[in-house]
Amino acid sequence: MSQDNLIKLRCKECKQINYHSTKNKKTLKEKIELKKHCRFCKKHTEHVEMKGK
C-alpha cells in the first residue's frame, strides 16, 4: 500500500482518529465523508478525511 494514498478518518463529534483508508487522489479531489462506528462515542457517526501533511 502506497503511503501517498493513505488517509486518516476522524470522528466529527469527538475529533478522535479511528480509521485509516486509501484514496486515489488523482480521481477524487473532494474529502471523503463516511458514516462509521466510533469506539469513543460508542455509536455510528460521520467520519471525515483529515487534512494531509
C-alpha contacts under 8 A as a table, 3 or more apart, distances in Angstrom:
res1	aa1	res2	aa2	distance
1	M	5	N	7.64
1	M	6	L	7.92
2	S	5	N	5.66
2	S	6	L	6.97
3	Q	6	L	5.38
5	N	22	T	5.12
5	N	23	K	5.20
5	N	24	N	6.03
5	N	25	K	6.81
6	L	20	H	6.85
6	L	21	S	5.72
6	L	22	T	4.52
6	L	23	K	6.48
7	I	20	H	5.72
7	I	21	S	5.38
7	I	22	T	5.77
7	I	23	K	6.89
7	I	49	E	6.59
7	I	50	M	7.06
7	I	52	G	7.46
8	K	17	I	6.73
8	K	18	N	7.76
8	K	19	Y	5.98
8	K	20	H	4.61
8	K	21	S	6.43
8	K	49	E	5.76
8	K	50	M	5.57
9	L	17	I	5.86
9	L	18	N	6.23
9	L	19	Y	5.08
9	L	20	H	5.97
9	L	21	S	7.41
9	L	47	H	5.65
9	L	48	V	5.28
9	L	49	E	4.64
9	L	50	M	5.94
10	R	15	K	5.77
10	R	16	Q	5.50
10	R	17	I	4.32
10	R	18	N	6.01
10	R	19	Y	7.15
10	R	47	H	5.12
10	R	48	V	5.41
10	R	49	E	6.33
10	R	50	M	6.31
11	C	14	C	5.82
11	C	15	K	4.94
11	C	16	Q	5.56
11	C	17	I	6.51
11	C	18	N	7.10
11	C	38	C	6.86
11	C	45	T	6.68
11	C	46	E	6.11
11	C	47	H	4.46
11	C	48	V	6.59
12	K	15	K	5.57
12	K	45	T	7.14
12	K	46	E	5.84
12	K	47	H	5.77
12	K	48	V	6.81
13	E	41	C	7.89
13	E	45	T	7.37
13	E	46	E	7.93
14	C	40	F	7.48
14	C	41	C	6.95
16	Q	40	F	7.69
18	N	38	C	6.78
18	N	39	R	7.74
23	K	28	L	7.34
24	N	27	T	5.83
24	N	28	L	6.10
25	K	28	L	5.18
25	K	29	K	6.14
26	K	29	K	6.96
28	L	31	K	7.83
31	K	48	V	7.12
31	K	49	E	5.73
32	I	48	V	5.85
32	I	49	E	5.43
33	E	46	E	6.62
33	E	47	H	5.62
33	E	48	V	4.50
33	E	49	E	6.56
34	L	46	E	5.67
34	L	47	H	5.21
34	L	48	V	6.51
35	K	44	H	6.38
35	K	45	T	5.42
35	K	46	E	4.38
35	K	47	H	5.85
36	K	44	H	5.27
36	K	45	T	5.74
36	K	46	E	6.34
36	K	47	H	6.42
37	H	42	K	7.06
37	H	43	K	5.56
37	H	44	H	4.14
37	H	45	T	6.16
38	C	41	C	5.44
38	C	42	K	5.58
38	C	43	K	5.75
38	C	44	H	5.99
38	C	45	T	6.52
39	R	42	K	4.85
39	R	43	K	7.21
